[in-house]
Amino acid sequence: MQVALLLSSALGLPALHALAAQGAVAGVAVPRLPQAPEEADQLAQTAAGLGLPVVRLERAGLAAALTEWLTSLAPAAVLVFTFPWRVPAAVLALPPHGFLNFHFAALPGYRGPEPLFWQLRNGETAGAVTVHRMDADFDTGPVFLAEAVPISAADTHGLHRAQLAGRSAAVALNLLASLRGEAPALTPQPQDPALARYWPRATLADVCVRWHEPALAIDRLVRATNPWNRGALTALRGQPLRLLGTTPHPAANTGPVLPGTVLQADAATGLWVACGQGEAIRLDILALNEGYFSGAQLVALGVRTGEVLTQLPAPTPSGPVPDLSL
């Protein structure tokens, strides 16, 4: 028994290697993604380097291309890793075991295209690798497997993503063993609609620091955007500043200081900023157009006590738009 893989993210590479080592992969399909052509090309090259047949998919004519691909391979199932486009219902029914999607979050509470960001932003203590059968809607099909992956207080988006990718290899092998009859059969469980929530893609406002929030909430945002959005966004002297590493100090008791005010700025104590509820947070790793800096290095560039970090101004139709793309 062999499976086919739809692969559009490096999240699926550990599973690809694990399954290929068992001779379980009939073929791999990789979409052509204009927004990330290099990553897609690398995925295709990796699969080809493992001696696997690879096809490249376009959004136009997707149903016909998938039908031709599946007819030629006849896999028992298609394992899907972050595929960006809706697969037509008629195609989903072609493999005997259907299309089984690896969703890198708990379902049904974290449906949507970027659940990693929201789980970290919300302070969840665990994510998950969830395998569910794909149906006509996104992330709604019955669940076959769900394995929790802890989120520590220091995990960034990149660290948790790497942990999920590594765990997905073991989950994929467990799924394969079940499909082959080498392990107990998995009974798909319907998702509880009462617990379901769909999380949309984050907007610019979602990744901007709101200094009136508590220190721990700001730290969660910083970790949730590193390196996915190249940091959480604020403004220093009207210019974009990205925060990639912070240390919260909930017990600072700063008093009635305007949130965003620089409380301390020296090489010995670092760069401390007031935030909501009288708390403070240290800015450890930051990025400007000139590069990446420690808090002490930013102090050396002239940041002083009493300066105020602000929320980014909204771009005007006539003014320049800074490079703040998600």
C-alpha positions in Angstrom: 0.0 0.0 0.0 1.3 3.4 -0.9 0.1 7.0 -0.4 0.6 10.2 -2.4 1.5 13.5 -0.9 0.3 17.0 -1.6 3.1 19.2 -0.3 3.3 23.0 -0.2 5.2 23.6 3.1 8.4 22.5 4.7 6.2 21.3 7.6 5.7 18.2 5.6 9.3 17.4 4.9 10.0 15.2 8.0 6.9 13.1 7.2 8.0 12.9 3.5 11.4 11.5 4.5 9.9 9.0 7.0 7.3 7.7 4.6 9.8 7.5 1.7 12.2 5.5 3.8 9.5 2.8 4.1 8.8 2.9 0.3 5.3 4.2 1.1 5.2 7.2 -1.3 3.8 6.7 -4.7 4.3 10.3 -5.8 4.4 13.9 -4.7 2.5 16.9 -6.0 3.7 20.5 -5.3 1.7 23.6 -6.2 3.3 26.5 -8.1 3.0 29.3 -5.6 3.8 32.8 -7.0 4.1 34.2 -3.4 6.8 31.6 -2.4 8.3 30.1 -5.6 11.7 29.3 -4.1 10.2 27.2 -1.2 7.9 25.3 -3.6 10.8 24.6 -6.0 12.9 23.4 -3.1 10.1 21.0 -2.0 9.9 19.6 -5.5 13.6 19.2 -5.7 13.7 17.4 -2.3 11.0 14.9 -3.4 12.8 14.3 -6.7 16.1 13.8 -4.8 14.4 10.9 -2.9 13.7 9.3 -6.3 9.9 10.1 -6.2 7.9 11.2 -9.2 6.9 14.8 -8.8 4.2 16.8 -10.5 3.7 20.6 -10.3 0.1 21.9 -9.9 -1.5 25.1 -11.1 -4.7 26.5 -9.6 -6.3 26.7 -13.0 -7.3 23.2 -14.1 -6.6 21.8 -10.7 -9.4 19.2 -10.8 -8.3 17.7 -14.1 -4.6 17.7 -13.0 -5.4 16.0 -9.7 -7.6 13.4 -11.4 -4.9 12.5 -14.0 -2.3 12.3 -11.2 -4.4 10.0 -9.0 -5.4 7.8 -11.9 -1.8 7.2 -12.8 -0.7 6.5 -9.2 -3.7 4.8 -7.7 -2.7 5.6 -4.1 -4.7 4.3 -1.1 -4.9 7.9 0.3 -3.5 11.3 -0.3 -1.8 13.0 2.7 -2.0 16.8 2.5 0.4 19.2 4.1 -0.9 22.9 4.1 -2.3 22.8 0.6 -3.4 26.3 -0.3 -6.4 25.6 -2.6 -9.8 24.0 -2.2 -9.8 20.4 -3.7 -13.0 19.7 -5.6 -15.4 17.3 -3.8 -15.4 14.8 -6.8 -11.6 14.6 -6.5 -11.6 14.1 -2.8 -13.6 10.8 -3.3 -11.1 9.3 -5.7 -8.6 7.5 -3.3 -10.1 4.7 -1.3 -9.2 6.4 2.0 -9.8 9.9 0.7 -7.6 13.0 1.3 -6.2 13.1 4.8 -5.1 16.6 5.9 -2.4 17.3 8.5 -3.7 20.3 10.3 -1.0 21.8 12.6 -3.4 22.8 15.4 -6.1 21.4 17.6 -9.5 20.9 15.9 -12.2 22.2 15.9 -11.1 25.1 18.1 -8.3 26.3 15.7 -9.5 26.0 12.2 -8.0 28.4 9.6 -4.9 29.0 7.5 -2.5 30.3 10.2 -3.4 28.6 13.5 0.2 28.6 14.9 0.1 32.4 15.2 -3.2 32.5 17.0 -2.4 29.7 19.4 0.8 31.4 20.5 -0.9 34.8 20.6 -3.7 33.4 22.8 -1.3 31.8 25.3 -2.2 28.2 24.6 0.0 25.7 26.4 -0.3 23.0 23.7 -0.7 22.8 19.9 -1.4 19.6 18.0 -0.8 17.6 14.8 -4.4 16.7 13.8 -5.2 14.4 10.9 -8.7 14.7 9.5 -10.5 13.6 6.3 -10.9 16.5 3.9 -14.5 17.4 2.9 -16.1 20.3 1.0 -15.3 22.9 3.7 -12.0 23.8 5.2 -10.8 22.0 8.4 -14.3 20.5 9.1 -13.9 16.7 8.3 -13.8 13.9 10.9 -10.6 13.5 12.9 -8.5 10.3 12.6 -5.6 11.3 14.8 -4.7 14.1 17.1 -1.4 14.4 19.0 -0.8 17.2 21.4 2.5 19.2 21.1 3.4 21.3 24.1 4.0 25.0 23.8 6.5 26.3 26.4 6.6 29.9 27.7 9.7 30.5 25.6 8.6 28.9 22.3 8.5 31.2 19.2 6.5 30.6 16.1 9.5 29.1 14.5 10.4 26.8 17.4 6.8 25.5 17.7 6.6 25.0 13.9 9.7 22.9 14.0 8.4 20.8 16.8 5.1 20.2 14.9 7.0 19.2 11.8 9.1 16.7 13.7 6.1 15.2 15.4 4.1 14.9 12.1 6.6 12.2 10.9 5.6 9.9 13.8 1.9 10.7 13.3 2.2 9.9 9.5 3.9 6.5 10.3 1.1 5.7 12.8 -1.5 6.6 10.2 0.2 4.4 7.6 0.4 1.5 9.9 -3.3 1.8 10.5 -4.1 2.0 6.8 -2.0 -1.1 6.2 -3.7 -3.1 8.9 -0.5 -3.3 10.9 -2.0 -1.3 13.8 -5.6 -1.0 15.1 -8.0 0.7 12.6 -8.6 4.4 13.3 -12.2 5.4 13.7 -12.8 9.0 12.4 -14.6 11.1 15.0 -16.8 14.0 13.9 -15.9 17.4 15.1 -18.2 19.1 17.6 -19.6 22.2 15.9 -20.3 23.8 19.3 -16.5 23.9 19.9 -15.6 25.1 16.4 -13.9 28.4 15.7 -12.3 29.6 12.5 -9.3 31.9 12.8 -8.7 34.1 9.7 -5.3 35.2 8.5 -3.8 37.8 10.7 -4.0 41.4 9.5 -1.5 44.2 10.0 -3.4 45.4 13.1 -3.1 41.9 14.6 0.7 42.0 14.5 1.1 45.5 15.9 2.1 46.0 19.6 -0.6 47.6 21.7 1.4 49.0 24.6 -1.6 49.2 26.9 -1.7 45.4 27.0 0.0 43.5 29.9 3.7 42.4 29.5 2.8 38.8 29.0 0.4 39.5 26.2 3.0 41.6 24.4 5.6 38.9 24.9 3.2 36.3 23.4 2.7 38.5 20.4 6.4 38.9 19.9 6.9 35.1 20.1 4.0 34.5 17.8 5.5 36.7 15.0 9.1 35.4 15.2 10.1 34.7 12.5 6.8 34.3 10.7 6.2 38.1 10.4 9.8 39.1 11.2 8.6 40.3 14.5 5.8 42.3 16.2 5.5 45.9 14.9 5.8 49.2 16.8 7.1 52.6 15.9 10.2 54.5 17.2 10.3 58.2 16.2 7.7 57.4 13.6 9.7 54.6 11.9 8.8 50.9 12.0 10.6 48.8 14.6 10.2 45.1 14.9 10.4 43.2 18.2 11.7 39.6 18.0 12.7 38.9 21.6 11.4 40.3 24.9 11.5 39.6 28.6 8.3 40.5 30.4 8.3 41.9 34.0 4.7 41.7 35.2 5.7 42.8 38.7 7.5 46.0 37.7 5.0 48.5 39.3 6.0 51.3 37.0 3.2 53.6 38.3 1.2 56.0 36.1 3.6 56.0 33.2 2.3 56.3 29.6 2.4 52.7 28.1 5.2 52.6 25.5 7.5 54.9 27.5 11.2 53.9 27.7 11.8 53.4 31.4 15.5 52.5 31.3 18.0 52.7 28.4 21.5 51.8 29.2 24.0 49.0 28.5 23.8 47.5 32.0 20.1 47.2 32.5 19.0 47.0 28.8 16.0 48.7 27.2 12.9 48.6 29.4 9.5 49.9 28.2 6.3 50.5 30.2 3.2 48.6 29.2 -0.3 48.1 30.5 -1.3 47.6 34.2 1.9 49.3 35.4 4.1 46.5 34.0 7.3 46.6 32.0 9.0 44.5 29.3 12.6 44.4 28.2 13.3 44.6 24.5 16.1 42.0 23.8 16.1 41.5 20.0 14.9 44.2 17.6 15.1 44.9 13.9 15.3 48.1 11.9 15.9 48.5 8.2 19.6 48.7 9.1 19.6 45.2 10.6 19.1 43.3 13.8 20.1 44.7 17.2 20.2 44.0 20.9 18.5 46.4 23.3 21.9 47.7 24.4 22.9 48.3 20.8 19.8 50.3 20.2 20.7 52.4 23.2 24.1 53.0 21.6 22.2 54.3 18.6 20.7 57.0 20.7 17.5 55.7 22.2 16.9 57.5 25.5 14.8 57.2 28.7 11.5 59.0 28.3 11.1 58.3 24.6 7.7 56.8 23.6 7.2 53.8 21.4 3.9 54.2 19.6 1.5 52.1 17.4 2.3 52.3 13.7 0.5 55.1 11.9 -1.9 54.0 9.2 -0.4 54.6 5.7 -2.0 57.5 3.8 -3.1 57.2 0.1 -0.5 59.9 -0.8 2.3 58.9 1.5 4.9 56.0 1.3 3.8 52.7 2.6 6.5 51.0 4.7 7.5 47.4 4.1 5.2 45.8 6.6 3.9 42.9 4.6 2.8 39.8 6.6 
